[in-house]
Amino acid sequence: MKKFNGFMKGINLGGWLSQYELEKERLDSYITEKDIKTIAGWGLDHVRIPVDYTVFETAEGEPVDIGMEYLEKAYEWCDKHGINMIIDLHKTFGYSYEVAYNETGFFQSEVLQERFYKLWERISERFGNRPQRIAFELLNEVNDKELSDTWNRIIRTVIARVRRNAPDTYILIGGYWNNSVDALKDLEAPFDDKIVYNFHCYDPFLFTHQAAYWVVEMNPDFRIGYPGDIKEYREKVKELNLTRIQDYMDVPDTGFDADYFERRFIGAIKLCEERGCPLYCGEYGVIEKASAEDELNWYRDINTVFDEYGIGRSAWSYKMVDFGLTDGRLDGVLDRLVKFL
C-alpha cells in the first residue's frame, strides 16, 4: 500500500484553534514552540491541527486573519524542528460534528457550500505552495450515511478549486459515520495521486469512551479495562444501551488484541491498495478516565497494525480535550507510550 510519507506518526493539537473561545491569551499560551520541540523529540513527523471556520471568518463570512496568523506561526515552529503539519477544517459554517452545537444546513445549502469552497480557496492560496510540509483535510467527521452522495459531490468540487492554488498538496478525505473505516468504500475513487483516505478509530468504543459525559447513555462512573474480558464488554454494552455503536458479537471469545484492529482495518487496506492511495488514521486515542496501563496496552496493539501495513496516523490528543497525553495522568507510562504513537 502506498505510504503517506512525511505524515506517518503524528499527534493532534486539539483544543487550540478549535473547540474553544478565541481568546488571545489562551491562543498564545496553549501551544508554543516548546510543545512542537517536545513532539519532534518523541520522534513524530507531523502534527494535525484542527481549526474551526471561526478563526478564518466572521459569522457573516467576512475574512479574518487570526487562523492564518497562528497557522503561519505553527508552520515556522514545525519547519524549525523538522516536522510537517495537516490543516484540518474541524467545523465549517452550517455543519459541526458535535450535535450540541446544532449547526446545520451546510449539506442542504449551495450558498453555504460555496462559502466552504471559498474558505478552502483562501487556505490553499496561503499554504498551497508548501506541498512537502503541509497537507489539507477538507472536513472533520461527516455523520449521516445519507449524506454520502452529497459529500462526494462537495469533495469533487472543492478539490478542483483547491488544485488551482495547490496542485501538489496532499488532500485528506473521509467518509460518513464520523470518519468510520467502514465508510471509505463509498468515497469516490481518488481524483489524482495526492488524495489520502482518512478514517478515525476509537474502537472498542466502550473502552476509549468510558464515562464520556457527551455520550448520553454513558454512566459517568462506568469503568472497563483493556484488553479486559469480552464477555463483560458484551454485557455492559447492552446494559448501557450502546449496541447501536458496537455490540462486540463479531469479536472472538479470545477478546481484544492486535488481530482485532487488523480485522477492523483490512477492508480499507485492500481498498487503498486497489485505488492506489495512502491510508491515514487522523484520530485515535483513549479518554482520560481509563487506567494508564490499559491505555498503554491499547496503543501497543493498534500501533502494531499501523506499522505492519504502513498506515499513517495522528493520536488524539497532545493535551486536554479529555484525551490529553501530557496532562500528568500518563506520566508513569508516557516514555513507553510515545514509542507506540
Secondary structure as UniProt FT lines:
FT   TURN            5..6
FT   STRAND          9..12
FT   TURN            14..15
FT   HELIX           24..30
FT   HELIX           33..41
FT   TURN            42..43
FT   STRAND          46..52
FT   HELIX           53..55
FT   TURN            59..60
FT   HELIX           66..81
FT   STRAND          84..92
FT   TURN            93..94
FT   STRAND          95..96
FT   HELIX           99..101
FT   HELIX           106..108
FT   HELIX           110..127
FT   TURN            128..129
FT   TURN            131..133
FT   STRAND          134..137
FT   HELIX           145..147
FT   HELIX           148..162
FT   TURN            163..165
FT   TURN            167..168
FT   STRAND          171..174
FT   HELIX           176..179
FT   HELIX           181..186
FT   TURN            193..194
FT   STRAND          195..201
FT   HELIX           205..208
FT   TURN            209..211
FT   TURN            213..214
FT   TURN            216..217
FT   TURN            220..221
FT   HELIX           230..239
FT   TURN            240..241
FT   TURN            243..245
FT   TURN            249..250
FT   TURN            253..254
FT   HELIX           258..275
FT   STRAND          279..284
FT   TURN            288..289
FT   HELIX           292..309
FT   STRAND          312..315
FT   TURN            321..323
FT   TURN            329..333
FT   HELIX           334..337
FT   HELIX           338..340
//
